[in-house]
C-alpha cells in the first residue's frame, strides 16, 4: 500500500471539506518513532464527516466492508490503494483528541496530525477491551507509547481503569 498517496488523497478531501482528522494505528506509531508493520491506514475523523467520506472513498473504488456509527472499514481491489479504517468521534471526545494533535512527518514526506500518545493509548485500550485477541499486539504498542518522553502515565492509567484492565497496566509498569 502506498500510505503517503492514500493519506494525501483522504487528507485533501477532509481538509477541503473542513473536517478534522488524525492518523492513528500503525502509521501513527511509525510517526512517533516505532516502525511497525501494518497493512492499512487508520484515521480518527469527526463523526460529521462520515457520510461524505464514505461516499468519497467509494467513488475512488473502495468497497465498504463494515460500517457502524463509530467505525468504517474499506478495501480497494488495487493493492497499492490498500485498506482504510476510520474511527468516527464526536462531542467532547473529538474536541479533546483534535485539540491535542501534533503535526508529524508522515509517509510520502507529508506532515499530518497525530493524536497525543495518551489518546492513542486510549484507543488501544478500548481495542483490547472490545477484542481480547488483540491484547498481545496492543500491549506491545502500549509499551512503546507509555515509554515516550513526557507521556502522562497517570492519564493512560485512567483509560485502563475505565475499561477494567488495571492488571494489564500493572504488567506494563513492571515491564518498564
LINKA-V204905 format. One record per residue. N is the residue number from 1. RES is the residue in one letter. PHI is phi as a letter, one per 40 degrees, with the letter a starting at -180 (none if undefined). OMEGA is omega in whole degrees, 0 to 359 (none if undefined). Layout:
N_RES_PHI_OMEGA + N_RES_PHI_OMEGA
This chain:
1_X_none_175 + 2_X_c_185 + 3_X_c_180 + 4_X_c_181 + 5_X_c_180 + 6_X_c_180 + 7_X_c_180 + 8_X_c_181 + 9_X_c_182 + 10_X_c_180 + 11_X_c_179 + 12_X_c_179 + 13_X_c_183 + 14_X_c_180 + 15_X_c_179 + 16_X_c_181 + 17_X_b_175 + 18_X_g_180 + 19_X_b_177 + 20_X_c_180 + 21_X_a_174 + 22_X_a_177 + 23_X_c_177 + 24_X_b_176 + 25_X_g_184 + 26_X_c_180 + 27_X_c_177 + 28_X_c_178 + 29_X_c_177 + 30_X_c_179 + 31_X_c_176 + 32_X_c_175 + 33_X_h_178 + 34_X_b_178 + 35_X_d_184 + 36_X_a_178 + 37_X_c_176 + 38_X_a_182 + 39_X_b_181 + 40_X_a_175 + 41_X_b_181 + 42_X_b_178 + 43_X_b_168 + 44_X_c_189 + 45_X_b_174 + 46_X_d_181 + 47_X_d_181 + 48_X_c_182 + 49_X_c_192 + 50_X_d_184 + 51_X_c_180 + 52_X_c_183 + 53_X_c_180 + 54_X_c_176 + 55_X_d_181 + 56_X_c_183 + 57_X_c_175 + 58_X_c_178 + 59_X_c_177 + 60_X_c_179 + 61_X_h_176 + 62_X_c_175 + 63_X_b_177 + 64_X_c_182 + 65_X_c_180 + 66_X_a_176 + 67_X_a_171 + 68_X_b_182 + 69_X_c_183 + 70_X_b_188 + 71_X_a_168 + 72_X_a_185 + 73_X_b_187 + 74_X_b_179 + 75_X_b_179 + 76_X_b_178 + 77_X_c_177 + 78_X_c_182 + 79_X_d_180 + 80_X_c_177 + 81_X_c_172 + 82_X_g_183 + 83_X_b_177 + 84_X_b_174 + 85_X_b_179 + 86_X_b_172 + 87_X_b_184 + 88_X_b_181 + 89_X_b_185 + 90_X_b_171 + 91_X_f_183 + 92_X_c_179 + 93_X_d_181 + 94_X_c_180 + 95_X_c_180 + 96_X_c_184 + 97_X_c_183 + 98_X_c_178 + 99_X_c_182 + 100_X_c_182 + 101_X_c_176 + 102_X_b_177 + 103_X_c_182 + 104_X_b_178 + 105_X_c_184 + 106_X_b_175 + 107_X_d_179 + 108_X_g_178 + 109_X_g_179 + 110_X_c_164 + 111_X_b_183 + 112_X_a_178 + 113_X_c_178 + 114_X_b_177 + 115_X_d_176 + 116_X_d_177 + 117_X_d_179 + 118_X_c_180 + 119_X_c_174 + 120_X_c_178 + 121_X_c_179 + 122_X_d_179 + 123_X_c_180 + 124_X_c_177 + 125_X_c_178 + 126_X_c_178 + 127_X_c_177 + 128_X_c_181 + 129_X_c_183 + 130_X_c_182 + 131_X_a_183 + 132_X_d_178 + 133_X_c_181 + 134_X_c_189 + 135_X_d_186 + 136_X_c_178 + 137_X_c_181 + 138_X_c_179 + 139_X_c_177 + 140_X_c_179 + 141_X_c_180 + 142_X_c_178 + 143_X_c_178 + 144_X_c_184 + 145_X_c_184 + 146_X_c_181 + 147_X_c_179 + 148_X_c_180 + 149_X_d_175 + 150_X_g_181 + 151_X_c_180 + 152_X_c_182 + 153_X_c_180 + 154_X_c_176 + 155_X_c_179 + 156_X_c_178 + 157_X_d_180 + 158_X_c_179 + 159_X_c_177 + 160_X_c_181 + 161_X_c_181 + 162_X_d_183 + 163_X_b_177 + 164_X_f_180 + 165_X_b_182 + 166_X_d_178 + 167_X_d_178 + 168_X_c_178 + 169_X_c_178 + 170_X_c_177 + 171_X_c_179 + 172_X_c_179 + 173_X_c_179 + 174_X_c_181 + 175_X_c_181 + 176_X_c_none
